Amino acid sequence: MNSFTLDPYREIASTLTPTAVSQYLATEDWELESRQDRIREVWRLPGSEGGTSRGRIMLPLALDFEDFSQRFYDALHALGRINDWDADQLQERITAARADLFFVRLDQVMTDGTIPFRQAENTIKAIYKLMMSAATTAADPRHSHRGRRPATVTEFLDDDVRLGHTKRGSFVFTIAARLGAPTLSEPDASSSLQPTDPATSFARRVMETLARGLETTESLTRGEATDALQDPARWGLSAGLVESLELMTQPEGLRALDLSFEWAAAEPPPEVGSNPITLEHSTSEQLARVREHLVRQEEPTRRETLVGAVRRLSREDADSEDEEAGTVVLEAEVKGRIRKVSVPLSGQDHRWAITAYQEKVPLTVTGDLAFERGAWRLSNPNVDSSFLQYQLGRDDRPDRH
């Protein structure tokens, strides 16, 4: 590998675009001196109180020019030198002009600057679920967070949210939610290039929902803001969001999870997300209680009759020596999809389940269906044996075996 590929400015030049740099310059103190449409822009950084210019750069726009890559590299290098930033700092500043940044910091002992691979994998998965939960709430506050999500959520996750580089010196995951990069029409040299459309983008609404949900969750772990549980979506809360935080705070050795935001200058900053949010490792139990409460609201217990195949049986200690008991895993349709549902049965109901399993005949059970701890459960069950008796013959009953 040669020095060309090792230059960090070469790396960021391959990921940034001239439009992103233009938007960044327009939101800072730079002034646009001139612009040749689709060819180049010339920007000037005025000195203090009308003094001499602190710097001028030529930003190339013509991607098809043979020397575009070198000229773009030169512009970025000049920006870094003028502001006394390294390449990573410059990239973060430019990205932040049209992207809200969300930082997830793992505060834990790292003797060699690394974390376990499995922890990294689980953290990435949790962050993705965190973003999906916030996007779902932002798109449809009444959504159950089960089944199909609104199309805007899928588009946001596929196109507008990105995982950036971890920051140097600490293990920080950087998530960028892009607000969109509008095409720049040819402006007047005096134009500030500031956005004129006051409408809030969906990406910003997602990040605002996320920030509000995180702040509310932090308050709930301290026993505060309990009224938010009466209307969770209004406060950005969902079981998926809290479950993601629970997963990230569980690893041994983690002292705390530090969460913070940096809002894009392209839109007015929201009223939330201005202060860092910290969840200690010890809050995992409180998070679990909040999650269970939200799960019961999103999937309230209801009386259901399920018909399905018995996929697994287990025996447990019963109240009396003559009575069998155990948990049956039933594969049945729940809300239009085939699910595995755990059903505790005893006595003759349990024996009917054994018969259904052995004879490969569907079992019919009525009970209180709920989604708890990531699984479907049917409590207070009652087995309807009429279909089994019909299939097997009236005299072929489990209690006569």
C-alpha positions as CSV (number, residue, x, y, z in Angstrom):
1,M,0.0,0.0,0.0
2,N,1.5,3.4,-1.0
3,S,1.3,6.8,0.6
4,F,-1.4,7.9,-1.8
5,T,-3.9,5.4,-0.3
6,L,-2.8,6.1,3.2
7,D,-3.6,9.9,3.0
8,P,-6.8,10.4,5.1
9,Y,-7.8,13.3,2.8
10,R,-7.8,11.0,-0.2
11,E,-10.2,8.7,1.8
12,I,-12.7,11.4,2.7
13,A,-12.5,12.8,-0.9
14,S,-13.8,9.5,-2.1
15,T,-16.8,9.6,0.2
16,L,-17.8,13.3,0.2
17,T,-19.5,15.2,-2.7
18,P,-19.1,18.8,-3.9
19,T,-22.7,19.4,-3.1
20,A,-22.1,18.4,0.5
21,V,-19.1,20.7,0.8
22,S,-21.2,23.6,-0.8
23,Q,-23.9,23.1,1.8
24,Y,-21.3,23.1,4.6
25,L,-19.7,26.3,3.4
26,A,-23.1,28.0,3.0
27,T,-24.0,27.3,6.6
28,E,-20.7,28.6,7.9
29,D,-19.0,32.1,7.6
30,W,-17.9,31.5,4.0
31,E,-19.1,33.7,1.2
32,L,-19.7,32.6,-2.3
33,E,-17.7,34.9,-4.7
34,S,-18.7,33.2,-8.0
35,R,-20.1,30.1,-9.5
36,Q,-19.9,28.6,-12.9
37,D,-22.7,26.1,-13.1
38,R,-21.6,22.5,-13.1
39,I,-18.0,23.6,-13.3
40,R,-16.7,25.3,-10.2
41,E,-17.4,27.6,-7.2
42,V,-15.1,30.1,-5.5
43,W,-15.5,30.7,-1.8
44,R,-14.0,33.2,0.5
45,L,-13.7,33.3,4.3
46,P,-13.8,36.9,5.4
47,G,-11.5,38.2,8.1
48,S,-12.7,39.7,11.3
49,E,-14.2,43.2,11.1
50,G,-13.6,43.5,7.4
51,G,-9.9,42.5,7.6
52,T,-8.1,40.6,5.0
53,S,-9.6,37.3,3.9
54,R,-8.6,34.2,6.0
55,G,-8.7,32.0,3.0
56,R,-10.1,31.3,-0.5
57,I,-10.8,28.0,-2.2
58,M,-11.9,26.8,-5.6
59,L,-14.4,23.9,-5.3
60,P,-14.7,21.8,-8.4
61,L,-18.2,20.7,-9.5
62,A,-17.4,18.9,-12.9
63,L,-17.1,15.3,-11.9
64,D,-16.2,14.3,-15.5
65,F,-13.0,16.4,-15.6
66,E,-9.9,14.3,-15.7
67,D,-8.3,16.3,-12.8
68,F,-11.5,16.5,-10.7
69,S,-10.2,14.1,-8.0
70,Q,-7.0,16.0,-7.5
71,R,-8.7,19.4,-7.5
72,F,-11.4,18.1,-5.0
73,Y,-8.6,16.7,-2.8
74,D,-6.8,20.1,-2.9
75,A,-10.0,21.9,-1.8
76,L,-10.6,19.6,1.1
77,H,-7.0,19.8,2.2
78,A,-7.1,23.6,2.1
79,L,-10.3,23.6,4.2
80,G,-8.6,21.4,6.8
81,R,-5.5,23.6,6.8
82,I,-7.5,26.9,7.1
83,N,-9.5,25.6,10.1
84,D,-6.6,23.6,11.6
85,W,-8.6,20.3,11.5
86,D,-7.5,16.9,10.6
87,A,-9.4,14.9,7.9
88,D,-11.7,13.2,10.4
89,Q,-12.8,16.5,11.9
90,L,-13.3,18.0,8.5
91,Q,-15.5,15.1,7.4
92,E,-17.6,15.3,10.5
93,R,-18.2,19.1,10.1
94,I,-19.1,18.7,6.4
95,T,-21.4,15.7,7.1
96,A,-23.1,17.5,9.9
97,A,-24.2,20.4,7.6
98,R,-26.9,18.2,6.1
99,A,-27.0,15.2,8.5
100,D,-28.0,14.9,12.1
101,L,-25.3,12.9,13.9
102,F,-26.0,10.5,16.8
103,F,-23.1,9.2,18.9
104,V,-23.2,6.0,20.9
105,R,-20.2,5.8,23.3
106,L,-19.4,2.6,25.2
107,D,-17.7,3.7,28.4
108,Q,-15.9,0.7,29.6
109,V,-12.4,-0.7,30.4
110,M,-10.5,-1.2,27.1
111,T,-6.8,-2.0,27.9
112,D,-5.9,-2.3,24.2
113,G,-8.6,-0.1,22.7
114,T,-10.8,-2.9,21.5
115,I,-14.1,-4.5,22.5
116,P,-15.3,-8.1,22.1
117,F,-16.5,-8.9,18.6
118,R,-19.8,-10.2,19.9
119,Q,-20.4,-7.0,21.8
120,A,-19.7,-5.0,18.6
121,E,-22.2,-7.2,16.7
122,N,-24.9,-6.9,19.3
123,T,-24.4,-3.1,19.6
124,I,-24.8,-2.6,15.8
125,K,-28.0,-4.7,15.8
126,A,-29.3,-2.7,18.8
127,I,-28.5,0.6,17.1
128,Y,-30.4,-0.5,14.0
129,K,-33.4,-1.6,16.0
130,L,-33.2,1.7,17.9
131,M,-33.3,3.7,14.6
132,M,-36.1,1.5,13.2
133,S,-38.2,2.0,16.4
134,A,-37.8,5.7,16.3
135,A,-38.6,5.9,12.6
136,T,-41.8,3.8,13.1
137,T,-43.0,6.0,15.9
138,A,-42.2,9.1,13.8
139,A,-44.1,7.7,10.8
140,D,-47.1,6.4,12.6
141,P,-47.4,7.0,16.4
142,R,-50.3,4.4,16.5
143,H,-48.2,1.6,14.9
144,S,-47.9,-1.6,17.0
145,H,-44.3,-2.0,16.0
146,R,-45.2,-5.5,14.8
147,G,-45.4,-6.7,11.2
148,R,-45.1,-4.4,8.2
149,R,-43.6,-1.0,8.7
150,P,-44.6,2.1,6.7
151,A,-42.8,2.6,3.4
152,T,-41.1,5.8,4.7
153,V,-39.5,3.8,7.5
154,T,-38.0,1.3,5.0
155,E,-36.8,4.1,2.7
156,F,-35.2,5.9,5.7
157,L,-33.3,2.8,6.9
158,D,-32.2,1.8,3.4
159,D,-31.2,5.2,2.0
160,D,-30.9,8.0,4.6
161,V,-29.2,6.6,7.7
162,R,-25.5,5.6,7.6
163,L,-22.9,4.3,10.1
164,G,-19.8,6.4,10.2
165,H,-16.3,5.9,11.5
166,T,-15.7,5.4,15.2
167,K,-14.1,8.4,16.8
168,R,-10.4,8.2,17.6
169,G,-9.5,7.9,21.3
170,S,-12.7,6.3,22.4
171,F,-15.1,3.7,21.2
172,V,-17.9,5.8,19.7
173,F,-20.3,4.6,17.0
174,T,-21.3,7.5,14.7
175,I,-24.8,7.3,13.0
176,A,-25.6,9.9,10.4
177,A,-29.2,10.6,9.4
178,R,-29.0,12.5,6.1
179,L,-31.6,15.2,5.6
180,G,-31.2,15.1,1.9
181,A,-28.9,17.0,-0.5
182,P,-31.0,19.4,-2.6
183,T,-29.7,20.3,-6.0
184,L,-28.2,23.8,-6.0
185,S,-29.5,26.1,-8.7
186,E,-27.1,28.8,-9.9
187,P,-27.2,31.4,-7.1
188,D,-26.4,35.0,-7.1
189,A,-22.9,35.7,-5.6
190,S,-24.5,37.4,-2.6
191,S,-26.8,34.4,-1.9
192,S,-26.3,32.6,1.4
193,L,-27.5,29.3,-0.2
194,Q,-29.6,28.7,3.0
195,P,-32.6,26.4,2.6
196,T,-35.9,28.3,2.2
197,D,-38.3,25.4,2.8
198,P,-39.2,25.4,6.4
199,A,-40.8,21.9,6.3
200,T,-39.1,19.4,8.6
201,S,-37.6,16.4,6.8
202,F,-38.6,12.9,7.8
203,A,-35.0,12.2,8.9
204,R,-35.1,15.1,11.3
205,R,-38.4,14.0,12.7
206,V,-37.0,10.5,13.3
207,M,-33.9,11.9,15.1
208,E,-36.1,14.3,17.2
209,T,-38.3,11.3,18.1
210,L,-35.2,9.3,19.0
211,A,-33.8,12.1,21.2
212,R,-37.1,12.6,23.0
213,G,-37.4,8.8,23.6
214,L,-33.9,8.6,24.9
215,E,-34.4,11.5,27.3
216,T,-37.7,10.1,28.5
217,T,-36.1,6.7,29.1
218,E,-33.3,8.2,31.1
219,S,-35.9,9.9,33.3
220,L,-37.9,6.7,33.7
221,T,-34.8,4.9,35.0
222,R,-34.6,7.5,37.7
223,G,-38.3,7.0,38.6
224,E,-39.3,10.3,37.0
225,A,-41.6,11.1,34.0
226,T,-43.9,8.1,34.7
227,D,-46.8,10.0,33.1
228,A,-45.1,9.4,29.8
229,L,-46.1,5.7,30.0
230,Q,-49.7,6.7,29.5
231,D,-49.0,8.0,26.0
232,P,-45.6,6.5,25.0
233,A,-45.6,7.5,21.3
234,R,-45.9,11.2,22.3
235,W,-42.6,10.9,24.2
236,G,-40.8,8.8,21.6
237,L,-41.1,5.6,23.6
238,S,-41.6,2.1,22.3
239,A,-40.7,-1.4,23.6
240,G,-38.2,-1.8,20.7
241,L,-36.4,1.4,21.6
242,V,-36.1,0.5,25.3
243,E,-35.1,-3.1,24.5
244,S,-32.2,-1.9,22.3
245,L,-30.9,0.2,25.2
246,E,-31.3,-2.7,27.6
247,L,-29.2,-4.9,25.3
248,M,-26.4,-2.3,25.0
249,T,-26.2,-1.7,28.7
250,Q,-25.9,-5.4,29.7
251,P,-22.3,-6.4,28.8
252,E,-20.0,-6.9,31.9
253,G,-17.3,-4.3,32.1
254,L,-19.5,-1.6,30.7
255,R,-19.6,1.4,33.0
256,A,-22.1,3.5,31.1
257,L,-23.7,4.1,27.7
258,D,-23.3,7.8,26.6
259,L,-25.6,9.1,23.9
260,S,-25.5,12.5,22.3
261,F,-26.6,14.4,19.2
262,E,-25.2,17.0,16.9
263,W,-27.9,18.7,14.8
264,A,-27.4,19.6,11.2
265,A,-27.3,23.3,10.5
266,A,-29.6,22.9,7.4
267,E,-32.7,22.9,9.7
268,P,-33.4,24.7,13.0
269,P,-32.3,22.6,16.0
270,P,-35.1,20.8,17.9
271,E,-35.9,21.5,21.6
272,V,-34.5,18.0,22.6
273,G,-31.1,16.4,22.3
274,S,-29.0,19.3,23.5
275,N,-27.6,17.5,26.5
276,P,-25.8,14.1,26.6
277,I,-27.8,11.1,27.9
278,T,-26.2,8.6,30.2
279,L,-27.4,5.2,31.1
280,E,-25.4,3.4,33.7
281,H,-24.8,-0.4,33.5
282,S,-26.9,-0.8,36.6
283,T,-30.0,0.6,34.8
284,S,-30.5,-2.6,32.9
285,E,-33.1,-3.9,35.4
286,Q,-35.0,-0.6,35.3
287,L,-35.0,-0.7,31.5
288,A,-36.4,-4.3,31.6
289,R,-39.3,-3.1,33.7
290,V,-40.0,-0.2,31.4
291,R,-39.9,-2.5,28.4
292,E,-42.3,-5.0,29.9
293,H,-44.8,-2.2,30.6
294,L,-44.5,-0.9,27.0
295,V,-44.9,-4.5,25.6
296,R,-48.1,-4.9,27.5
297,Q,-49.4,-1.7,26.0
298,E,-48.3,-2.5,22.4
299,E,-49.6,-6.1,22.7
300,P,-52.3,-6.1,25.3
301,T,-53.5,-9.5,26.6
302,R,-56.6,-10.7,24.8
303,R,-58.6,-13.9,24.8
304,E,-57.8,-16.0,21.7
305,T,-58.4,-19.4,20.3
306,L,-55.4,-20.9,18.6
307,V,-55.4,-24.0,16.3
308,G,-52.0,-25.5,15.4
309,A,-49.5,-28.2,15.5
310,V,-47.7,-29.2,18.7
311,R,-44.0,-28.7,17.9
312,R,-42.4,-29.3,21.3
313,L,-43.4,-30.9,24.7
314,S,-41.8,-30.7,28.1
315,R,-42.8,-32.2,31.5
316,E,-42.6,-30.3,34.7
317,D,-43.3,-30.9,38.4
318,A,-47.1,-30.9,39.0
319,D,-49.0,-30.1,42.2
320,S,-49.9,-33.8,42.6
321,E,-48.1,-37.0,41.7
322,D,-51.0,-38.2,39.6
323,E,-51.2,-35.0,37.4
324,E,-48.9,-34.4,34.5
325,A,-47.8,-30.8,33.6
326,G,-45.6,-29.1,31.1
327,T,-45.1,-26.4,28.5
328,V,-46.3,-27.0,25.0
329,V,-45.0,-25.1,22.0
330,L,-47.8,-24.6,19.5
331,E,-47.2,-23.4,16.0
332,A,-50.3,-21.4,15.1
333,E,-51.5,-18.3,13.2
334,V,-51.3,-15.1,15.2
335,K,-52.3,-11.8,13.6
336,G,-51.9,-13.2,10.1
337,R,-48.5,-14.9,10.6
338,I,-47.5,-18.4,11.8
339,R,-45.9,-18.0,15.3
340,K,-44.6,-20.3,18.0
341,V,-46.7,-19.9,21.2
342,S,-45.8,-21.3,24.6
343,V,-48.7,-22.8,26.4
344,P,-48.5,-24.2,30.0
345,L,-50.8,-27.3,30.4
346,S,-51.6,-29.8,33.1
347,G,-53.7,-32.8,33.7
348,Q,-55.9,-34.0,30.9
349,D,-55.2,-30.9,28.8
350,H,-51.5,-31.9,28.8
351,R,-52.3,-35.5,27.9
352,W,-54.4,-34.2,25.0
353,A,-51.4,-32.3,23.8
354,I,-49.2,-35.4,23.9
355,T,-51.8,-37.2,21.9
356,A,-52.0,-34.4,19.3
357,Y,-48.2,-34.5,19.0
358,Q,-48.0,-38.2,18.6
359,E,-50.9,-38.4,16.1
360,K,-49.9,-35.2,14.3
361,V,-53.4,-33.8,14.7
362,P,-53.9,-30.0,15.3
363,L,-54.6,-28.9,18.9
364,T,-57.2,-26.3,19.7
365,V,-56.5,-24.1,22.8
366,T,-58.2,-20.9,24.1
367,G,-56.4,-18.6,26.5
368,D,-55.0,-15.2,27.2
369,L,-52.5,-14.3,24.5
370,A,-49.7,-11.9,25.2
371,F,-46.2,-11.1,23.9
372,E,-43.7,-11.1,26.7
373,R,-39.9,-11.1,26.8
374,G,-39.7,-11.5,23.1
375,A,-42.0,-14.5,22.9
376,W,-45.7,-15.3,22.5
377,R,-47.4,-17.0,25.5
378,L,-51.0,-18.3,26.1
379,S,-51.9,-18.2,29.8
380,N,-55.1,-19.6,31.5
381,P,-55.5,-22.1,28.7
382,N,-58.4,-24.4,28.0
383,V,-58.0,-27.3,25.5
384,D,-61.0,-28.0,23.2
385,S,-60.7,-31.8,22.6
386,S,-63.8,-32.1,20.4
387,F,-61.8,-32.1,17.1
388,L,-59.2,-34.5,18.5
389,Q,-62.0,-36.9,19.6
390,Y,-63.6,-36.6,16.2
391,Q,-60.3,-37.4,14.4
392,L,-59.3,-40.2,16.8
393,G,-62.7,-41.7,17.6
394,R,-64.8,-41.0,20.6
395,D,-63.4,-43.9,22.6
396,D,-59.7,-43.0,21.9
397,R,-59.3,-40.6,24.8
398,P,-56.0,-39.8,26.7
399,D,-57.6,-40.6,30.0
400,R,-58.4,-44.2,28.8
401,H,-54.8,-45.0,27.7
